[in-house]
Amino acid sequence: MPEVTRPYVPGTPCWVDLVVPDQREALDFYTDLFGWQGEPGPPETGGYAVCTLNGKPVAGIMTAMAQEGGSKPPPAWTPYLAVTDADGAAQAVLDNGGKVLAEPMDVLDLGRMAILADTTGAVFGVWQAGEFSGARVVNEPGAVVWNELNTPDPATAGSFYLAALGLANDAMEEVPDYYALKAGGRVVGGMQNLAKLPPGAPAHWLTYFSVDDTDSTVDALVRAGGSVCKPAFDMAAGRMAVLRDPQGATFAVIDATGPSPDEAA
């Protein structure tokens, strides 16, 4: 299986992780759905599980911890954008009207991270690589193939990501009202208006996982207790569906593969 062997270009989504109330349940669910392997990690990382596909890291799963004030974050997948300086990125987010939800912190010698929110409320992370640069497999069945920002104000969000993180955006002529997010001149994600989603949907990043067969994946998810937010349909890049796992985290699947990982990195 092709793997990422070069550092991620700053601004590129390099990792995704899931926060849920029941880590064990999530590990069992995604292992069955995507063919992952994963177990709770050591105490010094809070039990964080690094999930692998054929021995290569693809995503993380952790137990939701109470935040200041006693509340726990809702179940959600969060993408991390590669940066060279997590502290500088957090400050740039603040300077451009965003929020810092979790201050920059070291994760052993693996890297340095922060959890942030953009000016429209969408939550994302940044990752400054140390010994760990991020996902080693992408754009293959069972791995992340796309990350998409859904926002009520693409113009404002686009200006924010460009100013704070150098992530440019251009309208995609082949897909009306859709924008390509670019890092280092390469398309690394997408952005669209919330008007395409059901009323009341908040600003959020949506992670897409590549699968061999979208319909069979949807069937497997339903049998395992998940639910369907948007049934499988055909679109320009392939056949996709928007799903919710048994604990309520939303993600998408699509039977499409992207460019070779090193080209995308």
VMD Tcl script that draws the C-alpha trace (Angstrom):
set ca {
  {0.00 0.00 0.00}
  {1.38 3.49 -0.88}
  {2.29 5.59 2.14}
  {3.22 9.16 3.01}
  {6.99 9.42 3.31}
  {7.56 13.17 3.09}
  {6.63 15.95 5.56}
  {3.20 17.47 5.07}
  {3.14 20.91 3.46}
  {1.97 23.51 6.03}
  {-1.78 23.95 5.83}
  {-2.40 20.37 4.67}
  {-4.72 18.19 6.79}
  {-2.24 15.68 8.22}
  {-4.24 13.82 10.86}
  {-7.78 13.24 12.13}
  {-8.97 12.02 15.47}
  {-12.23 11.10 17.14}
  {-13.39 12.08 20.61}
  {-16.16 9.85 22.02}
  {-17.57 8.83 25.40}
  {-16.69 5.15 24.89}
  {-13.31 4.60 23.26}
  {-13.55 0.81 23.28}
  {-16.89 0.84 21.49}
  {-15.51 3.22 18.86}
  {-12.39 1.11 18.31}
  {-14.51 -2.00 17.76}
  {-16.88 -0.14 15.43}
  {-14.23 1.40 13.17}
  {-12.11 -1.74 13.18}
  {-15.05 -3.63 11.73}
  {-16.05 -0.83 9.33}
  {-12.65 0.12 7.88}
  {-10.37 -2.79 8.76}
  {-8.33 -0.78 11.25}
  {-6.26 -2.09 14.12}
  {-6.07 -0.14 17.38}
  {-5.89 -0.40 21.16}
  {-5.94 2.17 23.99}
  {-2.56 3.81 24.41}
  {-0.38 4.33 27.51}
  {-1.41 6.50 30.48}
  {1.10 9.21 29.57}
  {-0.94 9.94 26.41}
  {-4.28 9.69 28.19}
  {-4.97 6.31 26.61}
  {-5.02 7.84 23.12}
  {-5.35 5.09 20.51}
  {-3.47 5.39 17.23}
  {-5.41 3.33 14.69}
  {-3.50 1.68 11.88}
  {-4.30 0.25 8.48}
  {-1.94 -2.55 7.49}
  {0.43 -1.35 10.20}
  {0.45 2.34 9.16}
  {-1.21 5.07 11.28}
  {-4.39 6.54 9.78}
  {-6.39 8.13 12.63}
  {-6.72 8.49 16.39}
  {-9.51 7.72 18.86}
  {-9.69 9.03 22.41}
  {-12.10 9.16 25.34}
  {-13.88 12.49 25.85}
  {-12.55 14.25 28.94}
  {-14.42 16.86 30.95}
  {-13.48 20.39 29.99}
  {-13.14 23.34 32.31}
  {-16.59 23.83 33.79}
  {-17.39 20.12 33.84}
  {-18.76 19.52 30.32}
  {-17.42 17.00 27.85}
  {-17.00 17.72 24.13}
  {-19.60 16.10 21.86}
  {-18.59 13.09 19.76}
  {-16.76 14.44 16.72}
  {-14.02 13.88 14.19}
  {-11.43 16.69 14.14}
  {-8.89 17.32 11.35}
  {-5.42 18.69 12.14}
  {-3.63 21.05 9.78}
  {0.14 20.77 9.53}
  {2.05 23.80 10.85}
  {5.69 24.58 11.53}
  {4.91 26.42 14.79}
  {1.83 25.48 16.82}
  {2.23 28.44 19.17}
  {2.55 30.87 16.28}
  {-0.48 29.31 14.57}
  {-2.59 29.64 17.71}
  {-1.63 33.29 18.04}
  {-2.41 33.91 14.38}
  {-5.84 32.35 14.87}
  {-6.49 34.71 17.79}
  {-5.15 37.70 15.86}
  {-7.57 36.96 13.02}
  {-10.68 36.55 15.15}
  {-10.65 32.82 15.90}
  {-10.54 31.06 19.26}
  {-8.09 28.82 21.09}
  {-10.04 25.95 22.68}
  {-7.00 24.00 23.89}
  {-3.69 25.82 24.33}
  {-0.62 24.53 22.48}
  {0.85 21.50 24.25}
  {3.57 18.96 23.70}
  {2.60 15.34 23.07}
  {5.70 13.61 24.40}
  {8.32 13.95 21.65}
  {5.76 13.21 18.94}
  {4.84 16.83 18.25}
  {3.00 19.89 19.52}
  {-0.72 20.54 19.04}
  {-3.54 22.98 19.70}
  {-7.32 22.88 19.23}
  {-8.80 25.98 17.63}
  {-12.01 27.40 16.14}
  {-12.32 29.62 13.10}
  {-14.33 32.84 12.90}
  {-17.49 30.95 11.90}
  {-17.22 28.39 14.72}
  {-15.75 25.34 12.97}
  {-13.33 23.42 15.21}
  {-9.99 22.10 13.95}
  {-6.54 21.27 15.26}
  {-3.00 22.16 14.28}
  {-0.06 19.77 14.46}
  {3.61 20.71 14.63}
  {5.43 17.49 13.81}
  {8.13 16.10 16.05}
  {8.84 12.40 15.66}
  {5.30 11.89 14.32}
  {4.31 13.76 11.15}
  {0.76 12.45 10.80}
  {-1.09 9.83 8.80}
  {1.21 7.49 6.91}
  {-1.58 6.27 4.60}
  {-4.14 8.52 2.87}
  {-6.36 8.41 -0.23}
  {-6.78 4.63 -0.06}
  {-9.79 2.54 1.07}
  {-9.94 2.69 4.87}
  {-8.01 5.97 5.05}
  {-8.86 9.66 4.88}
  {-9.36 10.96 1.34}
  {-10.84 14.45 1.87}
  {-11.59 17.09 4.51}
  {-14.32 19.67 3.94}
  {-15.19 22.88 5.74}
  {-18.93 23.56 5.95}
  {-19.51 27.17 6.96}
  {-22.28 29.78 6.89}
  {-19.88 32.34 5.40}
  {-17.29 30.96 2.96}
  {-15.91 34.41 2.19}
  {-15.19 35.18 5.83}
  {-13.87 31.68 6.54}
  {-11.70 31.75 3.43}
  {-10.14 35.05 4.45}
  {-9.50 33.70 7.94}
  {-7.69 30.53 6.84}
  {-5.59 32.45 4.34}
  {-4.52 35.08 6.86}
  {-4.04 32.77 9.84}
  {-2.67 29.60 8.21}
  {-1.81 30.44 4.61}
  {-4.57 28.14 3.31}
  {-5.79 29.63 0.03}
  {-9.13 28.98 -1.67}
  {-10.46 29.10 -5.22}
  {-13.93 28.49 -6.64}
  {-14.24 25.10 -8.35}
  {-15.85 25.73 -11.74}
  {-16.95 22.12 -12.10}
  {-18.83 22.20 -8.76}
  {-21.04 25.28 -8.28}
  {-20.70 27.09 -4.95}
  {-17.81 24.87 -3.90}
  {-14.26 26.01 -3.11}
  {-10.92 24.22 -3.26}
  {-8.63 24.77 -0.28}
  {-4.98 24.93 -1.32}
  {-1.70 24.53 0.55}
  {1.51 25.18 -1.36}
  {-0.50 25.46 -4.56}
  {-2.06 21.99 -4.20}
  {-5.71 21.22 -3.50}
  {-5.88 19.68 -0.01}
  {-9.55 20.07 0.92}
  {-12.85 21.73 0.16}
  {-15.25 24.36 1.48}
  {-18.95 24.93 0.95}
  {-21.83 26.95 2.31}
  {-24.09 25.51 5.01}
  {-27.04 26.37 2.76}
  {-26.52 22.93 1.17}
  {-27.06 21.21 4.53}
  {-30.19 20.73 6.67}
  {-31.35 23.86 8.54}
  {-29.64 24.40 11.89}
  {-26.38 22.65 11.01}
  {-23.43 24.39 12.73}
  {-20.15 25.26 11.07}
  {-17.95 22.16 11.03}
  {-15.21 20.22 9.28}
  {-16.34 16.93 7.71}
  {-13.85 14.10 7.21}
  {-14.28 11.73 4.25}
  {-12.95 8.17 4.34}
  {-12.30 6.25 1.14}
  {-14.10 2.90 0.80}
  {-14.29 0.20 -1.87}
  {-18.11 0.18 -1.97}
  {-20.17 2.99 -0.48}
  {-23.48 1.11 -0.39}
  {-22.07 -1.94 1.37}
  {-20.28 0.31 3.86}
  {-23.56 2.09 4.63}
  {-25.27 -1.28 5.13}
  {-22.52 -2.41 7.50}
  {-22.74 0.82 9.49}
  {-26.50 0.50 9.94}
  {-26.15 -3.12 11.07}
  {-23.58 -1.97 13.64}
  {-25.92 0.66 15.10}
  {-24.91 3.74 13.11}
  {-27.29 6.00 11.22}
  {-27.48 7.68 7.82}
  {-27.49 11.48 7.61}
  {-27.47 11.60 3.80}
  {-28.08 8.39 1.82}
  {-25.59 7.25 -0.79}
  {-25.64 9.33 -3.97}
  {-23.49 9.82 -7.03}
  {-21.47 13.02 -7.44}
  {-18.48 14.25 -9.44}
  {-15.81 12.50 -7.37}
  {-17.65 9.21 -6.81}
  {-20.50 7.73 -4.79}
  {-20.69 9.11 -1.25}
  {-22.83 9.14 1.88}
  {-22.81 11.14 5.11}
  {-23.06 8.93 8.17}
  {-23.16 9.00 11.95}
  {-21.47 6.39 14.14}
  {-23.33 4.78 17.07}
  {-22.06 7.45 19.48}
  {-23.09 10.36 17.27}
  {-19.91 11.42 15.42}
  {-20.53 12.42 11.79}
  {-18.27 11.50 8.86}
  {-18.54 10.77 5.15}
  {-17.53 7.84 2.99}
  {-16.84 7.84 -0.73}
  {-15.72 5.16 -3.17}
  {-12.96 7.33 -4.58}
  {-9.21 7.41 -4.21}
  {-7.02 10.46 -4.43}
  {-3.54 11.07 -5.83}
  {-0.60 9.11 -4.49}
  {0.10 10.05 -0.85}
  {3.47 11.70 -1.54}
  {1.84 13.85 -4.21}
  {-0.79 14.92 -1.68}
  {1.65 15.44 1.18}
}
mol new
graphics top color blue
foreach p $ca { graphics top sphere $p radius 0.5 }
foreach p [lrange $ca 0 end-1] q [lrange $ca 1 end] { graphics top cylinder $p $q radius 0.2 }
display resetview
